[in-house]
Amino acid sequence: MAGKVAVRREVLRKSLIDIATQRIARDGLSALRARDLAGDAGCAVGAIYNVFGDLNDLVLTVNADTFQALGQDVATSLSQADQTPVQQLIVMSQAYHRFAAQNYFLWRALFDLERPKGEAAPDWYLAEMGQLFTFIHDPLSAAFPQMDADQRALLTKALFSSVHGIVLLGLDDASAGVQPANIDDMIALILNQIIGPK
């Protein structure tokens, strides 16, 4: 009997992840409601909280899948890039921009999920984010082999923040500062200025 309960629980878990992913992709994170999820899954609202602690836990799981898909896109782009560090970073940034544009609400959910102040994200979630930083860190290691490791880690995060900010502003209809057509050119300009043709 316990085995059947575990199977049903896992089936419901996967169903809720799929439904939440579809709803976030279509309507955005702010539109996600437990009542709607329960209706789509054919379960009681309380059943959601028997599988996930709260909606944030469910969204974190969706976000982990989104991070993996983003990482796969970035890795694929790298396999087709020139070997110079600046070109690798430019190609990665273009892949990041393309993924964000094509999966806008899922991408926004990666950064818009609110957590109680002082509460860190789970280790597995941070590991997915860390993988993105690894993609950036490796070309920077080749470009700046003499740079202190702590400084290089800081530069990795700074470059990610810069690229993310340009993409965010460019894809935000309410922003007047960055035109979507200029996103890739702006990023390439910054990366070429910082790193140069090494």
C-alpha positions in Angstrom: 0.0 0.0 0.0 2.8 2.4 0.9 4.3 1.7 -2.5 1.2 2.7 -4.3 1.0 5.9 -2.3 4.6 6.8 -3.2 3.9 6.1 -6.8 0.8 8.3 -6.8 2.7 11.0 -5.0 5.5 10.9 -7.6 3.0 11.0 -10.5 1.3 14.1 -8.9 4.7 15.7 -8.3 5.7 15.4 -12.0 2.3 16.6 -13.1 2.4 19.7 -10.9 5.9 20.5 -12.2 4.7 20.2 -15.8 1.6 22.3 -15.1 3.5 24.9 -13.2 6.0 25.2 -16.0 3.3 25.6 -18.6 1.5 28.2 -16.5 4.6 30.2 -15.7 5.7 30.1 -19.4 2.3 31.3 -20.5 1.2 33.8 -17.8 4.3 34.6 -15.7 5.2 33.8 -12.1 2.9 36.4 -10.6 -0.2 34.6 -12.1 0.7 31.2 -10.5 -2.1 30.1 -8.1 -2.5 26.9 -6.0 -6.2 26.7 -6.9 -5.5 26.8 -10.6 -2.8 24.2 -10.3 -5.0 21.9 -8.3 -7.8 22.3 -10.9 -5.4 21.5 -13.8 -4.0 18.5 -11.9 -7.3 17.2 -10.7 -6.4 17.2 -7.1 -7.3 19.1 -3.9 -5.3 22.2 -3.1 -4.0 20.5 0.1 -2.5 17.7 -2.0 -0.1 20.2 -3.5 1.3 21.0 0.0 1.7 17.2 0.7 4.1 17.1 -2.2 5.7 20.5 -2.0 6.2 22.5 1.2 4.7 25.6 -0.5 4.5 27.1 -4.0 8.0 28.5 -3.7 9.3 24.9 -3.4 7.4 24.0 -6.6 8.8 27.1 -8.4 12.3 26.3 -7.3 12.0 22.9 -8.9 10.7 24.5 -12.1 13.5 27.0 -12.0 16.1 24.2 -11.6 14.8 22.7 -14.8 15.0 26.1 -16.5 18.6 26.5 -15.3 19.4 23.2 -16.8 17.8 24.0 -20.2 19.6 27.4 -20.2 22.9 25.7 -19.3 22.4 23.2 -22.2 21.8 26.1 -24.6 25.0 27.9 -23.4 27.0 24.7 -23.6 25.8 24.0 -27.2 26.7 27.6 -28.2 30.2 27.1 -26.8 30.8 24.0 -28.9 30.3 26.2 -32.0 32.3 29.2 -30.8 35.8 30.4 -31.7 38.4 29.5 -29.1 39.3 33.1 -28.2 38.0 33.9 -24.7 36.2 37.1 -25.8 34.4 35.2 -28.7 33.4 32.5 -26.3 31.9 35.0 -23.9 30.1 36.9 -26.7 28.6 33.6 -28.1 27.5 32.6 -24.6 25.9 36.0 -24.0 24.0 35.7 -27.3 22.8 32.3 -26.2 21.7 33.7 -22.9 19.8 36.5 -24.7 18.2 34.1 -27.1 17.1 31.8 -24.3 15.7 34.7 -22.3 13.8 36.1 -25.3 12.3 32.7 -26.2 11.5 31.7 -22.6 10.8 35.1 -21.1 8.5 34.3 -18.2 10.4 31.1 -17.2 13.7 33.1 -17.4 12.2 35.9 -15.3 11.0 33.4 -12.7 14.7 32.4 -12.1 15.3 35.8 -10.5 11.8 37.0 -9.5 11.0 34.3 -6.9 10.8 35.9 -3.5 12.2 34.2 -0.4 12.0 35.3 3.2 14.8 37.8 4.0 17.9 36.0 5.1 16.8 32.6 3.7 19.3 31.2 1.2 18.4 29.2 -1.8 18.9 25.4 -1.5 22.3 24.0 -2.4 21.1 22.3 -5.5 19.6 25.5 -6.8 22.8 27.4 -6.1 24.7 24.6 -7.9 22.7 25.3 -11.1 23.5 29.0 -10.9 27.1 28.0 -10.3 27.2 26.1 -13.5 26.5 29.3 -15.4 29.3 31.0 -13.6 31.7 28.1 -14.6 30.9 28.8 -18.3 32.0 32.4 -17.8 34.9 31.6 -15.4 36.8 29.3 -17.8 37.3 31.9 -20.6 38.2 34.5 -18.0 40.9 32.1 -16.7 42.4 31.9 -20.2 42.1 35.7 -20.7 43.5 36.7 -17.3 45.8 33.8 -16.1 47.6 36.0 -13.6 44.5 37.4 -12.0 43.9 36.5 -8.4 41.3 33.7 -8.0 39.0 35.8 -5.8 39.2 38.7 -8.2 38.4 36.4 -11.2 35.4 35.1 -9.3 34.3 38.6 -8.7 34.8 39.5 -12.4 32.8 36.4 -13.3 29.8 37.6 -11.3 30.3 41.2 -12.5 30.2 40.1 -16.2 27.1 38.0 -15.6 25.4 40.8 -13.8 26.2 43.2 -16.7 25.0 40.8 -19.4 21.9 40.0 -17.4 21.1 43.7 -16.8 21.4 44.5 -20.5 19.2 41.6 -21.5 16.7 42.4 -18.8 16.4 46.1 -19.7 16.3 45.2 -23.4 13.5 42.7 -23.1 11.5 44.8 -20.6 8.8 46.7 -22.6 8.6 49.4 -19.9 12.3 50.2 -20.2 13.4 53.0 -22.5 17.2 52.6 -22.0 18.0 49.6 -24.1 16.5 48.7 -27.5 16.0 45.0 -28.1 17.8 45.2 -31.4 20.9 46.6 -29.7 21.3 43.9 -26.9 23.9 41.7 -28.6 25.9 44.7 -29.9 26.0 46.3 -26.5 27.1 43.1 -24.8 29.8 42.5 -27.5 31.0 46.1 -27.1 31.5 45.7 -23.3 33.2 42.4 -23.6 35.6 43.6 -26.2 36.4 46.6 -24.2 37.0 44.6 -21.0 38.8 41.6 -22.4 39.9 42.5 -25.9 41.1 40.1 -28.6 43.1 37.8 -26.4 
